[in-house]
Amino acid sequence: MAETRLSISGMKCGGCVATVEQVLRAQAGVESVEVSLDNASAVITGQADAGVLAKAVTDAGYPAVPA
Ligand SMILES: [Cu+2]
C-alpha cells in the first residue's frame, strides 16, 4: 500500500481539517486519510498520485505540496 504525505498550508481549525479530509477522500484510489492540523500535513494511503492529491487540496483553498 503506497503512502503519500502532503504539506498543507492555511488550515486553521477543525473545519479546515474536515474540508481537506473530504477533498482527499473523494479522490480516486484513496484508501485512508489522516490530516493533522498541528503538523500542517496529511498522510494518505492508496494508489492516488501525490501530484493529483496536492492539486485537489490546493484547488480547495489550502496550498499543498507532496512532502
Ligand atoms: Cu478552519
PDB file of the backbone (N, CA, C, O) and the ligand in Angstrom, with CONECT records:
HET     CU  A 101       1
ATOM      1  N   MET A   1       0.841  -1.207   0.000  1.00  0.00           N
ATOM      2  CA  MET A   1       0.000   0.000   0.000  1.00  0.00           C
ATOM      3  C   MET A   1       0.865   1.242   0.000  1.00  0.00           C
ATOM      4  O   MET A   1       1.661   1.459   0.914  1.00  0.00           O
ATOM      5  N   ALA A   2       0.708   2.048  -1.019  1.00  0.00           N
ATOM      6  CA  ALA A   2       1.515   3.271  -1.116  1.00  0.00           C
ATOM      7  C   ALA A   2       1.042   4.307  -0.108  1.00  0.00           C
ATOM      8  O   ALA A   2      -0.148   4.416   0.186  1.00  0.00           O
ATOM      9  N   GLU A   3       1.987   5.053   0.407  1.00  0.00           N
ATOM     10  CA  GLU A   3       1.669   6.125   1.354  1.00  0.00           C
ATOM     11  C   GLU A   3       2.171   7.444   0.786  1.00  0.00           C
ATOM     12  O   GLU A   3       3.311   7.553   0.334  1.00  0.00           O
ATOM     13  N   THR A   4       1.285   8.452   0.818  1.00  0.00           N
ATOM     14  CA  THR A   4       1.626   9.777   0.318  1.00  0.00           C
ATOM     15  C   THR A   4       1.541  10.768   1.464  1.00  0.00           C
ATOM     16  O   THR A   4       0.599  10.727   2.256  1.00  0.00           O
ATOM     17  N   ARG A   5       2.522  11.661   1.556  1.00  0.00           N
ATOM     18  CA  ARG A   5       2.474  12.723   2.565  1.00  0.00           C
ATOM     19  C   ARG A   5       2.389  14.065   1.870  1.00  0.00           C
ATOM     20  O   ARG A   5       3.102  14.331   0.903  1.00  0.00           O
ATOM     21  N   LEU A   6       1.504  14.906   2.380  1.00  0.00           N
ATOM     22  CA  LEU A   6       1.378  16.258   1.852  1.00  0.00           C
ATOM     23  C   LEU A   6       1.677  17.263   2.952  1.00  0.00           C
ATOM     24  O   LEU A   6       1.335  17.054   4.116  1.00  0.00           O
ATOM     25  N   SER A   7       2.322  18.359   2.562  1.00  0.00           N
ATOM     26  CA  SER A   7       2.487  19.526   3.417  1.00  0.00           C
ATOM     27  C   SER A   7       1.398  20.504   3.013  1.00  0.00           C
ATOM     28  O   SER A   7       1.301  20.856   1.837  1.00  0.00           O
ATOM     29  N   ILE A   8       0.575  20.954   3.952  1.00  0.00           N
ATOM     30  CA  ILE A   8      -0.599  21.758   3.617  1.00  0.00           C
ATOM     31  C   ILE A   8      -0.589  23.059   4.405  1.00  0.00           C
ATOM     32  O   ILE A   8      -0.463  23.043   5.629  1.00  0.00           O
ATOM     33  N   SER A   9      -0.722  24.192   3.707  1.00  0.00           N
ATOM     34  CA  SER A   9      -0.810  25.465   4.436  1.00  0.00           C
ATOM     35  C   SER A   9      -2.230  25.987   4.481  1.00  0.00           C
ATOM     36  O   SER A   9      -3.060  25.627   3.646  1.00  0.00           O
ATOM     37  N   GLY A  10      -2.507  26.832   5.453  1.00  0.00           N
ATOM     38  CA  GLY A  10      -3.767  27.553   5.519  1.00  0.00           C
ATOM     39  C   GLY A  10      -4.848  26.911   6.375  1.00  0.00           C
ATOM     40  O   GLY A  10      -5.922  27.492   6.530  1.00  0.00           O
ATOM     41  N   MET A  11      -4.597  25.720   6.940  1.00  0.00           N
ATOM     42  CA  MET A  11      -5.610  25.102   7.813  1.00  0.00           C
ATOM     43  C   MET A  11      -5.549  25.769   9.187  1.00  0.00           C
ATOM     44  O   MET A  11      -4.483  25.862   9.796  1.00  0.00           O
ATOM     45  N   LYS A  12      -6.727  26.240   9.673  1.00  0.00           N
ATOM     46  CA  LYS A  12      -6.738  26.996  10.928  1.00  0.00           C
ATOM     47  C   LYS A  12      -7.610  26.361  12.004  1.00  0.00           C
ATOM     48  O   LYS A  12      -7.485  26.704  13.179  1.00  0.00           O
ATOM     49  N   CYS A  13      -8.484  25.448  11.622  1.00  0.00           N
ATOM     50  CA  CYS A  13      -9.391  24.876  12.624  1.00  0.00           C
ATOM     51  C   CYS A  13      -9.870  23.503  12.166  1.00  0.00           C
ATOM     52  O   CYS A  13      -9.505  23.014  11.097  1.00  0.00           O
ATOM     53  N   GLY A  14     -10.703  22.899  13.013  1.00  0.00           N
ATOM     54  CA  GLY A  14     -11.233  21.583  12.689  1.00  0.00           C
ATOM     55  C   GLY A  14     -12.073  21.573  11.423  1.00  0.00           C
ATOM     56  O   GLY A  14     -12.165  20.559  10.732  1.00  0.00           O
ATOM     57  N   GLY A  15     -12.688  22.721  11.124  1.00  0.00           N
ATOM     58  CA  GLY A  15     -13.484  22.812   9.894  1.00  0.00           C
ATOM     59  C   GLY A  15     -12.613  22.683   8.665  1.00  0.00           C
ATOM     60  O   GLY A  15     -12.980  22.023   7.693  1.00  0.00           O
ATOM     61  N   CYS A  16     -11.446  23.325   8.715  1.00  0.00           N
ATOM     62  CA  CYS A  16     -10.491  23.222   7.603  1.00  0.00           C
ATOM     63  C   CYS A  16     -10.036  21.770   7.451  1.00  0.00           C
ATOM     64  O   CYS A  16      -9.962  21.247   6.339  1.00  0.00           O
ATOM     65  N   VAL A  17      -9.735  21.132   8.572  1.00  0.00           N
ATOM     66  CA  VAL A  17      -9.288  19.736   8.551  1.00  0.00           C
ATOM     67  C   VAL A  17     -10.366  18.862   7.908  1.00  0.00           C
ATOM     68  O   VAL A  17     -10.064  18.000   7.083  1.00  0.00           O
ATOM     69  N   ALA A  18     -11.622  19.090   8.291  1.00  0.00           N
ATOM     70  CA  ALA A  18     -12.722  18.296   7.747  1.00  0.00           C
ATOM     71  C   ALA A  18     -12.851  18.498   6.245  1.00  0.00           C
ATOM     72  O   ALA A  18     -13.092  17.548   5.500  1.00  0.00           O
ATOM     73  N   THR A  19     -12.689  19.743   5.808  1.00  0.00           N
ATOM     74  CA  THR A  19     -12.767  20.038   4.372  1.00  0.00           C
ATOM     75  C   THR A  19     -11.667  19.314   3.614  1.00  0.00           C
ATOM     76  O   THR A  19     -11.921  18.687   2.585  1.00  0.00           O
ATOM     77  N   VAL A  20     -10.450  19.401   4.121  1.00  0.00           N
ATOM     78  CA  VAL A  20      -9.308  18.754   3.459  1.00  0.00           C
ATOM     79  C   VAL A  20      -9.504  17.235   3.434  1.00  0.00           C
ATOM     80  O   VAL A  20      -9.232  16.585   2.425  1.00  0.00           O
ATOM     81  N   GLU A  21      -9.978  16.677   4.552  1.00  0.00           N
ATOM     82  CA  GLU A  21     -10.230  15.231   4.602  1.00  0.00           C
ATOM     83  C   GLU A  21     -11.237  14.820   3.533  1.00  0.00           C
ATOM     84  O   GLU A  21     -11.057  13.823   2.834  1.00  0.00           O
ATOM     85  N   GLN A  22     -12.298  15.612   3.426  1.00  0.00           N
ATOM     86  CA  GLN A  22     -13.359  15.322   2.466  1.00  0.00           C
ATOM     87  C   GLN A  22     -12.826  15.355   1.029  1.00  0.00           C
ATOM     88  O   GLN A  22     -13.124  14.473   0.223  1.00  0.00           O
ATOM     89  N   VAL A  23     -12.041  16.379   0.730  1.00  0.00           N
ATOM     90  CA  VAL A  23     -11.467  16.522  -0.616  1.00  0.00           C
ATOM     91  C   VAL A  23     -10.570  15.320  -0.931  1.00  0.00           C
ATOM     92  O   VAL A  23     -10.635  14.760  -2.026  1.00  0.00           O
ATOM     93  N   LEU A  24      -9.744  14.933   0.026  1.00  0.00           N
ATOM     94  CA  LEU A  24      -8.816  13.822  -0.210  1.00  0.00           C
ATOM     95  C   LEU A  24      -9.561  12.502  -0.363  1.00  0.00           C
ATOM     96  O   LEU A  24      -9.231  11.696  -1.232  1.00  0.00           O
ATOM     97  N   ARG A  25     -10.570  12.281   0.485  1.00  0.00           N
ATOM     98  CA  ARG A  25     -11.322  11.016   0.415  1.00  0.00           C
ATOM     99  C   ARG A  25     -12.066  10.877  -0.903  1.00  0.00           C
ATOM    100  O   ARG A  25     -12.355   9.764  -1.343  1.00  0.00           O
ATOM    101  N   ALA A  26     -12.380  12.021  -1.543  1.00  0.00           N
ATOM    102  CA  ALA A  26     -13.147  11.990  -2.795  1.00  0.00           C
ATOM    103  C   ALA A  26     -12.279  11.619  -4.003  1.00  0.00           C
ATOM    104  O   ALA A  26     -12.802  11.372  -5.090  1.00  0.00           O
ATOM    105  N   GLN A  27     -10.947  11.581  -3.812  1.00  0.00           N
ATOM    106  CA  GLN A  27     -10.056  11.312  -4.940  1.00  0.00           C
ATOM    107  C   GLN A  27      -9.961   9.809  -5.226  1.00  0.00           C
ATOM    108  O   GLN A  27      -9.956   8.984  -4.312  1.00  0.00           O
ATOM    109  N   ALA A  28      -9.887   9.483  -6.502  1.00  0.00           N
ATOM    110  CA  ALA A  28      -9.791   8.082  -6.910  1.00  0.00           C
ATOM    111  C   ALA A  28      -8.535   7.431  -6.343  1.00  0.00           C
ATOM    112  O   ALA A  28      -7.457   8.026  -6.361  1.00  0.00           O
ATOM    113  N   GLY A  29      -8.676   6.226  -5.848  1.00  0.00           N
ATOM    114  CA  GLY A  29      -7.529   5.462  -5.377  1.00  0.00           C
ATOM    115  C   GLY A  29      -7.162   5.689  -3.932  1.00  0.00           C
ATOM    116  O   GLY A  29      -6.251   5.043  -3.415  1.00  0.00           O
ATOM    117  N   VAL A  30      -7.867   6.613  -3.260  1.00  0.00           N
ATOM    118  CA  VAL A  30      -7.541   6.911  -1.861  1.00  0.00           C
ATOM    119  C   VAL A  30      -8.198   5.876  -0.949  1.00  0.00           C
ATOM    120  O   VAL A  30      -9.402   5.635  -1.035  1.00  0.00           O
ATOM    121  N   GLU A  31      -7.390   5.265  -0.071  1.00  0.00           N
ATOM    122  CA  GLU A  31      -7.895   4.259   0.868  1.00  0.00           C
ATOM    123  C   GLU A  31      -8.168   4.869   2.235  1.00  0.00           C
ATOM    124  O   GLU A  31      -9.232   4.655   2.817  1.00  0.00           O
ATOM    125  N   SER A  32      -7.212   5.624   2.741  1.00  0.00           N
ATOM    126  CA  SER A  32      -7.411   6.247   4.050  1.00  0.00           C
ATOM    127  C   SER A  32      -6.721   7.597   4.095  1.00  0.00           C
ATOM    128  O   SER A  32      -5.755   7.844   3.373  1.00  0.00           O
ATOM    129  N   VAL A  33      -7.229   8.464   4.953  1.00  0.00           N
ATOM    130  CA  VAL A  33      -6.743   9.843   5.049  1.00  0.00           C
ATOM    131  C   VAL A  33      -6.586  10.211   6.515  1.00  0.00           C
ATOM    132  O   VAL A  33      -7.488   9.989   7.322  1.00  0.00           O
ATOM    133  N   GLU A  34      -5.433  10.773   6.849  1.00  0.00           N
ATOM    134  CA  GLU A  34      -5.195  11.268   8.208  1.00  0.00           C
ATOM    135  C   GLU A  34      -4.654  12.684   8.068  1.00  0.00           C
ATOM    136  O   GLU A  34      -3.548  12.877   7.564  1.00  0.00           O
ATOM    137  N   VAL A  35      -5.425  13.677   8.511  1.00  0.00           N
ATOM    138  CA  VAL A  35      -4.986  15.077   8.394  1.00  0.00           C
ATOM    139  C   VAL A  35      -4.624  15.588   9.777  1.00  0.00           C
ATOM    140  O   VAL A  35      -5.377  15.402  10.733  1.00  0.00           O
ATOM    141  N   SER A  36      -3.455  16.239   9.881  1.00  0.00           N
ATOM    142  CA  SER A  36      -3.022  16.820  11.144  1.00  0.00           C
ATOM    143  C   SER A  36      -2.978  18.336  11.046  1.00  0.00           C
ATOM    144  O   SER A  36      -2.246  18.896  10.229  1.00  0.00           O
ATOM    145  N   LEU A  37      -3.770  18.997  11.889  1.00  0.00           N
ATOM    146  CA  LEU A  37      -3.763  20.459  11.955  1.00  0.00           C
ATOM    147  C   LEU A  37      -2.441  20.944  12.543  1.00  0.00           C
ATOM    148  O   LEU A  37      -1.847  21.897  12.039  1.00  0.00           O
ATOM    149  N   ASP A  38      -1.980  20.288  13.612  1.00  0.00           N
ATOM    150  CA  ASP A  38      -0.745  20.705  14.286  1.00  0.00           C
ATOM    151  C   ASP A  38       0.468  20.612  13.371  1.00  0.00           C
ATOM    152  O   ASP A  38       1.337  21.484  13.388  1.00  0.00           O
ATOM    153  N   ASN A  39       0.521  19.546  12.571  1.00  0.00           N
ATOM    154  CA  ASN A  39       1.682  19.348  11.698  1.00  0.00           C
ATOM    155  C   ASN A  39       1.491  19.935  10.308  1.00  0.00           C
ATOM    156  O   ASN A  39       2.394  19.868   9.474  1.00  0.00           O
ATOM    157  N   ALA A  40       0.311  20.514  10.054  1.00  0.00           N
ATOM    158  CA  ALA A  40       0.002  21.074   8.728  1.00  0.00           C
ATOM    159  C   ALA A  40       0.326  20.055   7.640  1.00  0.00           C
ATOM    160  O   ALA A  40       1.018  20.352   6.667  1.00  0.00           O
ATOM    161  N   SER A  41      -0.194  18.845   7.835  1.00  0.00           N
ATOM    162  CA  SER A  41       0.154  17.779   6.905  1.00  0.00           C
ATOM    163  C   SER A  41      -0.968  16.755   6.807  1.00  0.00           C
ATOM    164  O   SER A  41      -1.920  16.763   7.587  1.00  0.00           O
ATOM    165  N   ALA A  42      -0.825  15.879   5.827  1.00  0.00           N
ATOM    166  CA  ALA A  42      -1.760  14.780   5.673  1.00  0.00           C
ATOM    167  C   ALA A  42      -1.002  13.539   5.246  1.00  0.00           C
ATOM    168  O   ALA A  42      -0.004  13.618   4.530  1.00  0.00           O
ATOM    169  N   VAL A  43      -1.486  12.402   5.693  1.00  0.00           N
ATOM    170  CA  VAL A  43      -0.955  11.113   5.257  1.00  0.00           C
ATOM    171  C   VAL A  43      -2.097  10.365   4.586  1.00  0.00           C
ATOM    172  O   VAL A  43      -3.156  10.159   5.177  1.00  0.00           O
ATOM    173  N   ILE A  44      -1.864   9.964   3.345  1.00  0.00           N
ATOM    174  CA  ILE A  44      -2.892   9.296   2.559  1.00  0.00           C
ATOM    175  C   ILE A  44      -2.358   7.930   2.143  1.00  0.00           C
ATOM    176  O   ILE A  44      -1.215   7.818   1.701  1.00  0.00           O
ATOM    177  N   THR A  45      -3.177   6.895   2.283  1.00  0.00           N
ATOM    178  CA  THR A  45      -2.775   5.596   1.752  1.00  0.00           C
ATOM    179  C   THR A  45      -3.650   5.275   0.545  1.00  0.00           C
ATOM    180  O   THR A  45      -4.780   5.749   0.427  1.00  0.00           O
ATOM    181  N   GLY A  46      -3.105   4.472  -0.330  1.00  0.00           N
ATOM    182  CA  GLY A  46      -3.817   4.099  -1.547  1.00  0.00           C
ATOM    183  C   GLY A  46      -2.946   4.316  -2.760  1.00  0.00           C
ATOM    184  O   GLY A  46      -1.737   4.515  -2.646  1.00  0.00           O
ATOM    185  N   GLN A  47      -3.569   4.277  -3.924  1.00  0.00           N
ATOM    186  CA  GLN A  47      -2.804   4.342  -5.169  1.00  0.00           C
ATOM    187  C   GLN A  47      -2.903   5.700  -5.854  1.00  0.00           C
ATOM    188  O   GLN A  47      -2.518   5.839  -7.015  1.00  0.00           O
ATOM    189  N   ALA A  48      -3.418   6.706  -5.138  1.00  0.00           N
ATOM    190  CA  ALA A  48      -3.583   8.029  -5.753  1.00  0.00           C
ATOM    191  C   ALA A  48      -2.226   8.693  -5.986  1.00  0.00           C
ATOM    192  O   ALA A  48      -1.288   8.506  -5.211  1.00  0.00           O
ATOM    193  N   ASP A  49      -2.139   9.470  -7.067  1.00  0.00           N
ATOM    194  CA  ASP A  49      -0.926  10.192  -7.400  1.00  0.00           C
ATOM    195  C   ASP A  49      -0.737  11.397  -6.478  1.00  0.00           C
ATOM    196  O   ASP A  49      -1.678  12.158  -6.251  1.00  0.00           O
ATOM    197  N   ALA A  50       0.475  11.574  -5.946  1.00  0.00           N
ATOM    198  CA  ALA A  50       0.738  12.649  -4.983  1.00  0.00           C
ATOM    199  C   ALA A  50       0.458  14.027  -5.585  1.00  0.00           C
ATOM    200  O   ALA A  50      -0.069  14.907  -4.905  1.00  0.00           O
ATOM    201  N   GLY A  51       0.808  14.213  -6.854  1.00  0.00           N
ATOM    202  CA  GLY A  51       0.594  15.496  -7.508  1.00  0.00           C
ATOM    203  C   GLY A  51      -0.885  15.817  -7.666  1.00  0.00           C
ATOM    204  O   GLY A  51      -1.306  16.964  -7.517  1.00  0.00           O
ATOM    205  N   VAL A  52      -1.666  14.782  -7.970  1.00  0.00           N
ATOM    206  CA  VAL A  52      -3.117  14.953  -8.122  1.00  0.00           C
ATOM    207  C   VAL A  52      -3.743  15.319  -6.770  1.00  0.00           C
ATOM    208  O   VAL A  52      -4.606  16.194  -6.692  1.00  0.00           O
ATOM    209  N   LEU A  53      -3.298  14.643  -5.716  1.00  0.00           N
ATOM    210  CA  LEU A  53      -3.829  14.925  -4.376  1.00  0.00           C
ATOM    211  C   LEU A  53      -3.477  16.348  -3.954  1.00  0.00           C
ATOM    212  O   LEU A  53      -4.316  17.077  -3.425  1.00  0.00           O
ATOM    213  N   ALA A  54      -2.221  16.733  -4.197  1.00  0.00           N
ATOM    214  CA  ALA A  54      -1.772  18.085  -3.819  1.00  0.00           C
ATOM    215  C   ALA A  54      -2.584  19.136  -4.556  1.00  0.00           C
ATOM    216  O   ALA A  54      -2.964  20.152  -3.974  1.00  0.00           O
ATOM    217  N   LYS A  55      -2.851  18.897  -5.837  1.00  0.00           N
ATOM    218  CA  LYS A  55      -3.612  19.866  -6.628  1.00  0.00           C
ATOM    219  C   LYS A  55      -5.052  19.975  -6.126  1.00  0.00           C
ATOM    220  O   LYS A  55      -5.602  21.075  -6.058  1.00  0.00           O
ATOM    221  N   ALA A  56      -5.663  18.846  -5.776  1.00  0.00           N
ATOM    222  CA  ALA A  56      -7.045  18.860  -5.294  1.00  0.00           C
ATOM    223  C   ALA A  56      -7.169  19.683  -4.014  1.00  0.00           C
ATOM    224  O   ALA A  56      -8.111  20.460  -3.856  1.00  0.00           O
ATOM    225  N   VAL A  57      -6.208  19.507  -3.101  1.00  0.00           N
ATOM    226  CA  VAL A  57      -6.237  20.246  -1.847  1.00  0.00           C
ATOM    227  C   VAL A  57      -5.958  21.734  -2.099  1.00  0.00           C
ATOM    228  O   VAL A  57      -6.593  22.608  -1.509  1.00  0.00           O
ATOM    229  N   THR A  58      -5.004  21.997  -2.979  1.00  0.00           N
ATOM    230  CA  THR A  58      -4.681  23.380  -3.347  1.00  0.00           C
ATOM    231  C   THR A  58      -5.894  24.069  -3.950  1.00  0.00           C
ATOM    232  O   THR A  58      -6.198  25.213  -3.610  1.00  0.00           O
ATOM    233  N   ASP A  59      -6.584  23.379  -4.840  1.00  0.00           N
ATOM    234  CA  ASP A  59      -7.764  23.947  -5.502  1.00  0.00           C
ATOM    235  C   ASP A  59      -8.885  24.224  -4.493  1.00  0.00           C
ATOM    236  O   ASP A  59      -9.737  25.079  -4.734  1.00  0.00           O
ATOM    237  N   ALA A  60      -8.888  23.509  -3.373  1.00  0.00           N
ATOM    238  CA  ALA A  60      -9.901  23.721  -2.344  1.00  0.00           C
ATOM    239  C   ALA A  60      -9.541  24.898  -1.444  1.00  0.00           C
ATOM    240  O   ALA A  60     -10.302  25.245  -0.541  1.00  0.00           O
ATOM    241  N   GLY A  61      -8.372  25.521  -1.689  1.00  0.00           N
ATOM    242  CA  GLY A  61      -8.006  26.718  -0.940  1.00  0.00           C
ATOM    243  C   GLY A  61      -6.894  26.538   0.073  1.00  0.00           C
ATOM    244  O   GLY A  61      -6.575  27.460   0.824  1.00  0.00           O
ATOM    245  N   TYR A  62      -6.295  25.335   0.096  1.00  0.00           N
ATOM    246  CA  TYR A  62      -5.209  25.062   1.029  1.00  0.00           C
ATOM    247  C   TYR A  62      -3.978  24.628   0.240  1.00  0.00           C
ATOM    248  O   TYR A  62      -3.860  23.458  -0.125  1.00  0.00           O
ATOM    249  N   PRO A  63      -3.059  25.554  -0.026  1.00  0.00           N
ATOM    250  CA  PRO A  63      -1.882  25.228  -0.838  1.00  0.00           C
ATOM    251  C   PRO A  63      -1.136  24.010  -0.275  1.00  0.00           C
ATOM    252  O   PRO A  63      -0.716  23.994   0.882  1.00  0.00           O
ATOM    253  N   ALA A  64      -0.988  23.000  -1.125  1.00  0.00           N
ATOM    254  CA  ALA A  64      -0.404  21.740  -0.669  1.00  0.00           C
ATOM    255  C   ALA A  64       0.679  21.275  -1.633  1.00  0.00           C
ATOM    256  O   ALA A  64       0.584  21.481  -2.843  1.00  0.00           O
ATOM    257  N   VAL A  65       1.702  20.648  -1.081  1.00  0.00           N
ATOM    258  CA  VAL A  65       2.766  20.053  -1.891  1.00  0.00           C
ATOM    259  C   VAL A  65       3.107  18.684  -1.323  1.00  0.00           C
ATOM    260  O   VAL A  65       2.994  18.468  -0.117  1.00  0.00           O
ATOM    261  N   PRO A  66       3.523  17.752  -2.183  1.00  0.00           N
ATOM    262  CA  PRO A  66       3.992  16.459  -1.669  1.00  0.00           C
ATOM    263  C   PRO A  66       5.169  16.687  -0.721  1.00  0.00           C
ATOM    264  O   PRO A  66       6.085  17.447  -1.038  1.00  0.00           O
ATOM    265  N   ALA A  67       5.145  16.032   0.437  1.00  0.00           N
ATOM    266  CA  ALA A  67       6.199  16.260   1.440  1.00  0.00           C
ATOM    267  C   ALA A  67       7.223  15.135   1.408  1.00  0.00           C
ATOM    268  O   ALA A  67       8.183  15.152   2.178  1.00  0.00           O
TER     269      ALA A  67
HETATM  270 CU    CU A 101     -10.881  26.371   9.564  1.00  0.00          CU2+
END
